[in-house]
């Protein structure tokens, strides 16, 4: 595994030779990392919690992985 110094040197080299697209991507990642905000909205987590609760208490239909695959394959064939 690379040491921290090796990683920093590699990143510096990449940035020094980066095109505009890569620099924009890196900048977006840095801003996201610094803001420490999730790109997933809170309402999405709330919905997942509701669905999980329904699954756990048996009020929603659940499928095995094999059942899900079969349903998907049938839907794609239509």
Jmol script that loads the backbone (N, CA, C; Angstrom):
load data "model"
ATOM      1  N   UNK A   1       0.845  -1.186   0.000  1.00  0.00           N
ATOM      2  CA  UNK A   1       0.000   0.000   0.000  1.00  0.00           C
ATOM      3  C   UNK A   1       0.884   1.241   0.000  1.00  0.00           C
ATOM      4  N   UNK A   2       0.406   2.291  -0.641  1.00  0.00           N
ATOM      5  CA  UNK A   2       1.171   3.529  -0.741  1.00  0.00           C
ATOM      6  C   UNK A   2       1.173   4.271   0.581  1.00  0.00           C
ATOM      7  N   UNK A   3       2.287   4.904   0.856  1.00  0.00           N
ATOM      8  CA  UNK A   3       2.362   5.742   2.043  1.00  0.00           C
ATOM      9  C   UNK A   3       1.650   7.060   1.759  1.00  0.00           C
ATOM     10  N   UNK A   4       1.381   7.800   2.799  1.00  0.00           N
ATOM     11  CA  UNK A   4       0.714   9.091   2.651  1.00  0.00           C
ATOM     12  C   UNK A   4       1.529  10.016   1.751  1.00  0.00           C
ATOM     13  N   UNK A   5       2.814  10.018   1.918  1.00  0.00           N
ATOM     14  CA  UNK A   5       3.684  10.887   1.100  1.00  0.00           C
ATOM     15  C   UNK A   5       3.609  10.479  -0.369  1.00  0.00           C
ATOM     16  N   UNK A   6       3.623   9.169  -0.634  1.00  0.00           N
ATOM     17  CA  UNK A   6       3.521   8.702  -2.016  1.00  0.00           C
ATOM     18  C   UNK A   6       2.175   9.094  -2.631  1.00  0.00           C
ATOM     19  N   UNK A   7       1.116   8.951  -1.852  1.00  0.00           N
ATOM     20  CA  UNK A   7      -0.199   9.344  -2.351  1.00  0.00           C
ATOM     21  C   UNK A   7      -0.270  10.830  -2.647  1.00  0.00           C
ATOM     22  N   UNK A   8       0.249  11.643  -1.740  1.00  0.00           N
ATOM     23  CA  UNK A   8       0.247  13.089  -1.958  1.00  0.00           C
ATOM     24  C   UNK A   8       1.036  13.448  -3.207  1.00  0.00           C
ATOM     25  N   UNK A   9       2.183  12.834  -3.378  1.00  0.00           N
ATOM     26  CA  UNK A   9       3.012  13.119  -4.556  1.00  0.00           C
ATOM     27  C   UNK A   9       2.302  12.705  -5.839  1.00  0.00           C
ATOM     28  N   UNK A  10       1.620  11.570  -5.807  1.00  0.00           N
ATOM     29  CA  UNK A  10       0.889  11.115  -6.983  1.00  0.00           C
ATOM     30  C   UNK A  10      -0.241  12.088  -7.317  1.00  0.00           C
ATOM     31  N   UNK A  11      -0.975  12.517  -6.300  1.00  0.00           N
ATOM     32  CA  UNK A  11      -2.077  13.461  -6.521  1.00  0.00           C
ATOM     33  C   UNK A  11      -1.558  14.788  -7.045  1.00  0.00           C
ATOM     34  N   UNK A  12      -0.463  15.274  -6.476  1.00  0.00           N
ATOM     35  CA  UNK A  12       0.136  16.527  -6.946  1.00  0.00           C
ATOM     36  C   UNK A  12       0.506  16.403  -8.423  1.00  0.00           C
ATOM     37  N   UNK A  13       1.110  15.284  -8.786  1.00  0.00           N
ATOM     38  CA  UNK A  13       1.498  15.060 -10.188  1.00  0.00           C
ATOM     39  C   UNK A  13       0.263  15.049 -11.086  1.00  0.00           C
ATOM     40  N   UNK A  14      -0.793  14.352 -10.646  1.00  0.00           N
ATOM     41  CA  UNK A  14      -2.017  14.302 -11.441  1.00  0.00           C
ATOM     42  C   UNK A  14      -2.641  15.683 -11.599  1.00  0.00           C
ATOM     43  N   UNK A  15      -2.679  16.447 -10.532  1.00  0.00           N
ATOM     44  CA  UNK A  15      -3.269  17.785 -10.587  1.00  0.00           C
ATOM     45  C   UNK A  15      -2.442  18.690 -11.494  1.00  0.00           C
ATOM     46  N   UNK A  16      -1.134  18.596 -11.394  1.00  0.00           N
ATOM     47  CA  UNK A  16      -0.263  19.426 -12.236  1.00  0.00           C
ATOM     48  C   UNK A  16      -0.475  19.148 -13.722  1.00  0.00           C
ATOM     49  N   UNK A  17      -0.883  17.926 -14.045  1.00  0.00           N
ATOM     50  CA  UNK A  17      -1.056  17.546 -15.449  1.00  0.00           C
ATOM     51  C   UNK A  17      -2.515  17.380 -15.841  1.00  0.00           C
ATOM     52  N   UNK A  18      -3.425  17.799 -14.994  1.00  0.00           N
ATOM     53  CA  UNK A  18      -4.860  17.577 -15.226  1.00  0.00           C
ATOM     54  C   UNK A  18      -5.423  18.537 -16.255  1.00  0.00           C
ATOM     55  N   UNK A  19      -6.424  18.035 -16.962  1.00  0.00           N
ATOM     56  CA  UNK A  19      -7.162  18.906 -17.867  1.00  0.00           C
ATOM     57  C   UNK A  19      -8.294  19.578 -17.089  1.00  0.00           C
ATOM     58  N   UNK A  20      -9.004  20.453 -17.754  1.00  0.00           N
ATOM     59  CA  UNK A  20     -10.064  21.229 -17.106  1.00  0.00           C
ATOM     60  C   UNK A  20     -11.150  20.325 -16.524  1.00  0.00           C
ATOM     61  N   UNK A  21     -11.510  19.273 -17.244  1.00  0.00           N
ATOM     62  CA  UNK A  21     -12.569  18.358 -16.788  1.00  0.00           C
ATOM     63  C   UNK A  21     -12.197  17.697 -15.467  1.00  0.00           C
ATOM     64  N   UNK A  22     -10.979  17.182 -15.377  1.00  0.00           N
ATOM     65  CA  UNK A  22     -10.540  16.524 -14.146  1.00  0.00           C
ATOM     66  C   UNK A  22     -10.479  17.525 -13.001  1.00  0.00           C
ATOM     67  N   UNK A  23      -9.994  18.723 -13.270  1.00  0.00           N
ATOM     68  CA  UNK A  23      -9.917  19.735 -12.216  1.00  0.00           C
ATOM     69  C   UNK A  23     -11.310  20.103 -11.698  1.00  0.00           C
ATOM     70  N   UNK A  24     -12.283  20.194 -12.597  1.00  0.00           N
ATOM     71  CA  UNK A  24     -13.660  20.489 -12.175  1.00  0.00           C
ATOM     72  C   UNK A  24     -14.226  19.340 -11.333  1.00  0.00           C
ATOM     73  N   UNK A  25     -13.941  18.103 -11.723  1.00  0.00           N
ATOM     74  CA  UNK A  25     -14.407  16.943 -10.956  1.00  0.00           C
ATOM     75  C   UNK A  25     -13.761  16.918  -9.569  1.00  0.00           C
ATOM     76  N   UNK A  26     -12.471  17.159  -9.521  1.00  0.00           N
ATOM     77  CA  UNK A  26     -11.773  17.192  -8.238  1.00  0.00           C
ATOM     78  C   UNK A  26     -12.309  18.302  -7.344  1.00  0.00           C
ATOM     79  N   UNK A  27     -12.563  19.447  -7.935  1.00  0.00           N
ATOM     80  CA  UNK A  27     -13.096  20.571  -7.178  1.00  0.00           C
ATOM     81  C   UNK A  27     -14.464  20.240  -6.591  1.00  0.00           C
ATOM     82  N   UNK A  28     -15.324  19.598  -7.397  1.00  0.00           N
ATOM     83  CA  UNK A  28     -16.656  19.212  -6.906  1.00  0.00           C
ATOM     84  C   UNK A  28     -16.525  18.208  -5.769  1.00  0.00           C
ATOM     85  N   UNK A  29     -15.622  17.260  -5.900  1.00  0.00           N
ATOM     86  CA  UNK A  29     -15.414  16.271  -4.840  1.00  0.00           C
ATOM     87  C   UNK A  29     -14.898  16.938  -3.574  1.00  0.00           C
ATOM     88  N   UNK A  30     -13.970  17.859  -3.715  1.00  0.00           N
ATOM     89  CA  UNK A  30     -13.412  18.559  -2.555  1.00  0.00           C
ATOM     90  C   UNK A  30     -14.492  19.365  -1.845  1.00  0.00           C
ATOM     91  N   UNK A  31     -15.307  20.074  -2.611  1.00  0.00           N
ATOM     92  CA  UNK A  31     -16.390  20.857  -2.002  1.00  0.00           C
ATOM     93  C   UNK A  31     -17.371  19.953  -1.261  1.00  0.00           C
ATOM     94  N   UNK A  32     -17.690  18.822  -1.856  1.00  0.00           N
ATOM     95  CA  UNK A  32     -18.596  17.869  -1.223  1.00  0.00           C
ATOM     96  C   UNK A  32     -17.963  17.308   0.055  1.00  0.00           C
ATOM     97  N   UNK A  33     -16.697  16.978  -0.018  1.00  0.00           N
ATOM     98  CA  UNK A  33     -15.978  16.426   1.132  1.00  0.00           C
ATOM     99  C   UNK A  33     -15.903  17.451   2.262  1.00  0.00           C
ATOM    100  N   UNK A  34     -15.614  18.686   1.916  1.00  0.00           N
ATOM    101  CA  UNK A  34     -15.484  19.729   2.925  1.00  0.00           C
ATOM    102  C   UNK A  34     -16.819  20.084   3.559  1.00  0.00           C
ATOM    103  N   UNK A  35     -17.877  20.067   2.775  1.00  0.00           N
ATOM    104  CA  UNK A  35     -19.183  20.416   3.327  1.00  0.00           C
ATOM    105  C   UNK A  35     -19.750  19.275   4.152  1.00  0.00           C
ATOM    106  N   UNK A  36     -19.216  18.068   3.914  1.00  0.00           N
ATOM    107  CA  UNK A  36     -19.622  16.882   4.663  1.00  0.00           C
ATOM    108  C   UNK A  36     -21.130  16.649   4.571  1.00  0.00           C
ATOM    109  N   UNK A  37     -21.735  17.092   3.478  1.00  0.00           N
ATOM    110  CA  UNK A  37     -23.155  16.907   3.256  1.00  0.00           C
ATOM    111  C   UNK A  37     -23.368  15.708   2.346  1.00  0.00           C
ATOM    112  N   UNK A  38     -24.401  14.968   2.632  1.00  0.00           N
ATOM    113  CA  UNK A  38     -24.768  13.851   1.786  1.00  0.00           C
ATOM    114  C   UNK A  38     -25.529  14.373   0.580  1.00  0.00           C
ATOM    115  N   UNK A  39     -25.327  13.741  -0.556  1.00  0.00           N
ATOM    116  CA  UNK A  39     -26.085  14.132  -1.739  1.00  0.00           C
ATOM    117  C   UNK A  39     -27.460  13.466  -1.729  1.00  0.00           C
ATOM    118  N   UNK A  40     -27.693  12.611  -0.740  1.00  0.00           N
ATOM    119  CA  UNK A  40     -28.985  11.937  -0.603  1.00  0.00           C
ATOM    120  C   UNK A  40     -29.849  12.750   0.344  1.00  0.00           C
ATOM    121  N   UNK A  41     -31.031  13.169  -0.107  1.00  0.00           N
ATOM    122  CA  UNK A  41     -31.875  14.007   0.755  1.00  0.00           C
ATOM    123  C   UNK A  41     -32.404  13.232   1.965  1.00  0.00           C
ATOM    124  N   UNK A  42     -32.694  13.942   3.027  1.00  0.00           N
ATOM    125  CA  UNK A  42     -33.167  13.345   4.268  1.00  0.00           C
ATOM    126  C   UNK A  42     -34.472  12.582   4.063  1.00  0.00           C
ATOM    127  N   UNK A  43     -35.371  13.106   3.219  1.00  0.00           N
ATOM    128  CA  UNK A  43     -36.646  12.432   2.989  1.00  0.00           C
ATOM    129  C   UNK A  43     -36.453  11.031   2.445  1.00  0.00           C
ATOM    130  N   UNK A  44     -35.357  10.797   1.722  1.00  0.00           N
ATOM    131  CA  UNK A  44     -35.086   9.471   1.184  1.00  0.00           C
ATOM    132  C   UNK A  44     -34.792   8.484   2.322  1.00  0.00           C
ATOM    133  N   UNK A  45     -34.001   8.915   3.284  1.00  0.00           N
ATOM    134  CA  UNK A  45     -33.717   8.061   4.443  1.00  0.00           C
ATOM    135  C   UNK A  45     -34.996   7.778   5.234  1.00  0.00           C
ATOM    136  N   UNK A  46     -35.842   8.783   5.344  1.00  0.00           N
ATOM    137  CA  UNK A  46     -37.112   8.605   6.061  1.00  0.00           C
ATOM    138  C   UNK A  46     -37.979   7.568   5.356  1.00  0.00           C
ATOM    139  N   UNK A  47     -38.029   7.625   4.031  1.00  0.00           N
ATOM    140  CA  UNK A  47     -38.799   6.645   3.265  1.00  0.00           C
ATOM    141  C   UNK A  47     -38.229   5.242   3.440  1.00  0.00           C
ATOM    142  N   UNK A  48     -36.920   5.124   3.415  1.00  0.00           N
ATOM    143  CA  UNK A  48     -36.295   3.820   3.633  1.00  0.00           C
ATOM    144  C   UNK A  48     -36.630   3.267   5.014  1.00  0.00           C
ATOM    145  N   UNK A  49     -36.632   4.136   6.020  1.00  0.00           N
ATOM    146  CA  UNK A  49     -36.997   3.707   7.371  1.00  0.00           C
ATOM    147  C   UNK A  49     -38.431   3.186   7.409  1.00  0.00           C
ATOM    148  N   UNK A  50     -39.348   3.890   6.732  1.00  0.00           N
ATOM    149  CA  UNK A  50     -40.758   3.457   6.688  1.00  0.00           C
ATOM    150  C   UNK A  50     -40.878   2.087   6.012  1.00  0.00           C
ATOM    151  N   UNK A  51     -40.193   1.932   4.891  1.00  0.00           N
ATOM    152  CA  UNK A  51     -40.263   0.665   4.159  1.00  0.00           C
ATOM    153  C   UNK A  51     -39.638  -0.478   4.963  1.00  0.00           C
ATOM    154  N   UNK A  52     -38.551  -0.178   5.644  1.00  0.00           N
ATOM    155  CA  UNK A  52     -37.907  -1.198   6.482  1.00  0.00           C
ATOM    156  C   UNK A  52     -38.847  -1.635   7.598  1.00  0.00           C
ATOM    157  N   UNK A  53     -39.508  -0.687   8.219  1.00  0.00           N
ATOM    158  CA  UNK A  53     -40.438  -0.996   9.301  1.00  0.00           C
ATOM    159  C   UNK A  53     -41.583  -1.876   8.787  1.00  0.00           C
ATOM    160  N   UNK A  54     -42.119  -1.552   7.613  1.00  0.00           N
ATOM    161  CA  UNK A  54     -43.180  -2.364   7.020  1.00  0.00           C
ATOM    162  C   UNK A  54     -42.683  -3.784   6.749  1.00  0.00           C
ATOM    163  N   UNK A  55     -41.451  -3.891   6.295  1.00  0.00           N
ATOM    164  CA  UNK A  55     -40.871  -5.205   6.030  1.00  0.00           C
ATOM    165  C   UNK A  55     -40.745  -5.998   7.332  1.00  0.00           C
ATOM    166  N   UNK A  56     -40.232  -5.345   8.363  1.00  0.00           N
ATOM    167  CA  UNK A  56     -40.012  -6.039   9.626  1.00  0.00           C
ATOM    168  C   UNK A  56     -41.307  -6.472  10.307  1.00  0.00           C
ATOM    169  N   UNK A  57     -42.356  -5.678  10.173  1.00  0.00           N
ATOM    170  CA  UNK A  57     -43.606  -6.057  10.830  1.00  0.00           C
ATOM    171  C   UNK A  57     -44.507  -6.901   9.921  1.00  0.00           C
ATOM    172  N   UNK A  58     -44.025  -7.211   8.720  1.00  0.00           N
ATOM    173  CA  UNK A  58     -44.749  -8.114   7.835  1.00  0.00           C
ATOM    174  C   UNK A  58     -45.888  -7.486   7.061  1.00  0.00           C
ATOM    175  N   UNK A  59     -46.004  -6.178   7.057  1.00  0.00           N
ATOM    176  CA  UNK A  59     -47.116  -5.541   6.346  1.00  0.00           C
ATOM    177  C   UNK A  59     -46.790  -5.228   4.884  1.00  0.00           C
ATOM    178  N   UNK A  60     -45.624  -5.602   4.422  1.00  0.00           N
ATOM    179  CA  UNK A  60     -45.294  -5.430   3.009  1.00  0.00           C
ATOM    180  C   UNK A  60     -44.780  -6.745   2.456  1.00  0.00           C
ATOM    181  N   UNK A  61     -44.926  -6.926   1.153  1.00  0.00           N
ATOM    182  CA  UNK A  61     -44.468  -8.147   0.490  1.00  0.00           C
ATOM    183  C   UNK A  61     -42.965  -8.079   0.304  1.00  0.00           C
ATOM    184  N   UNK A  62     -42.303  -9.178   0.642  1.00  0.00           N
ATOM    185  CA  UNK A  62     -40.859  -9.270   0.458  1.00  0.00           C
ATOM    186  C   UNK A  62     -40.553 -10.421  -0.486  1.00  0.00           C
ATOM    187  N   UNK A  63     -39.432 -10.316  -1.158  1.00  0.00           N
ATOM    188  CA  UNK A  63     -39.033 -11.328  -2.112  1.00  0.00           C
ATOM    189  C   UNK A  63     -37.613 -11.785  -1.824  1.00  0.00           C
ATOM    190  N   UNK A  64     -37.337 -13.064  -2.107  1.00  0.00           N
ATOM    191  CA  UNK A  64     -35.963 -13.542  -2.047  1.00  0.00           C
ATOM    192  C   UNK A  64     -35.227 -12.969  -3.251  1.00  0.00           C
ATOM    193  N   UNK A  65     -33.917 -13.076  -3.255  1.00  0.00           N
ATOM    194  CA  UNK A  65     -33.126 -12.582  -4.371  1.00  0.00           C
ATOM    195  C   UNK A  65     -33.529 -13.316  -5.656  1.00  0.00           C
ATOM    196  N   UNK A  66     -33.740 -14.616  -5.557  1.00  0.00           N
ATOM    197  CA  UNK A  66     -34.123 -15.395  -6.723  1.00  0.00           C
ATOM    198  C   UNK A  66     -35.493 -14.953  -7.247  1.00  0.00           C
ATOM    199  N   UNK A  67     -36.455 -14.727  -6.351  1.00  0.00           N
ATOM    200  CA  UNK A  67     -37.779 -14.256  -6.760  1.00  0.00           C
ATOM    201  C   UNK A  67     -37.689 -12.889  -7.448  1.00  0.00           C
ATOM    202  N   UNK A  68     -36.879 -12.021  -6.899  1.00  0.00           N
ATOM    203  CA  UNK A  68     -36.707 -10.691  -7.489  1.00  0.00           C
ATOM    204  C   UNK A  68     -36.104 -10.798  -8.884  1.00  0.00           C
ATOM    205  N   UNK A  69     -35.092 -11.643  -9.036  1.00  0.00           N
ATOM    206  CA  UNK A  69     -34.472 -11.828 -10.345  1.00  0.00           C
ATOM    207  C   UNK A  69     -35.489 -12.354 -11.360  1.00  0.00           C
ATOM    208  N   UNK A  70     -36.306 -13.337 -10.941  1.00  0.00           N
ATOM    209  CA  UNK A  70     -37.316 -13.892 -11.841  1.00  0.00           C
ATOM    210  C   UNK A  70     -38.331 -12.838 -12.249  1.00  0.00           C
ATOM    211  N   UNK A  71     -38.787 -12.019 -11.309  1.00  0.00           N
ATOM    212  CA  UNK A  71     -39.751 -10.965 -11.619  1.00  0.00           C
ATOM    213  C   UNK A  71     -39.153  -9.960 -12.607  1.00  0.00           C
ATOM    214  N   UNK A  72     -37.899  -9.612 -12.404  1.00  0.00           N
ATOM    215  CA  UNK A  72     -37.227  -8.658 -13.296  1.00  0.00           C
ATOM    216  C   UNK A  72     -37.082  -9.245 -14.687  1.00  0.00           C
ATOM    217  N   UNK A  73     -36.644 -10.504 -14.753  1.00  0.00           N
ATOM    218  CA  UNK A  73     -36.472 -11.152 -16.062  1.00  0.00           C
ATOM    219  C   UNK A  73     -37.795 -11.236 -16.807  1.00  0.00           C
ATOM    220  N   UNK A  74     -38.874 -11.568 -16.111  1.00  0.00           N
ATOM    221  CA  UNK A  74     -40.193 -11.644 -16.755  1.00  0.00           C
ATOM    222  C   UNK A  74     -40.616 -10.264 -17.257  1.00  0.00           C
ATOM    223  N   UNK A  75     -40.368  -9.230 -16.469  1.00  0.00           N
ATOM    224  CA  UNK A  75     -40.756  -7.875 -16.865  1.00  0.00           C
ATOM    225  C   UNK A  75     -39.953  -7.407 -18.086  1.00  0.00           C
ATOM    226  N   UNK A  76     -38.713  -7.791 -18.160  1.00  0.00           N
ATOM    227  CA  UNK A  76     -37.861  -7.373 -19.277  1.00  0.00           C
ATOM    228  C   UNK A  76     -38.285  -8.079 -20.560  1.00  0.00           C
ATOM    229  N   UNK A  77     -38.724  -9.323 -20.442  1.00  0.00           N
ATOM    230  CA  UNK A  77     -39.135 -10.097 -21.613  1.00  0.00           C
ATOM    231  C   UNK A  77     -40.401  -9.571 -22.256  1.00  0.00           C
ATOM    232  N   UNK A  78     -41.230  -8.872 -21.506  1.00  0.00           N
ATOM    233  CA  UNK A  78     -42.533  -8.394 -22.028  1.00  0.00           C
ATOM    234  C   UNK A  78     -42.355  -7.343 -23.079  1.00  0.00           C
TER     235      UNK A  78
END
end "model"
wireframe off; spacefill off
backbone 0.3
color backbone group
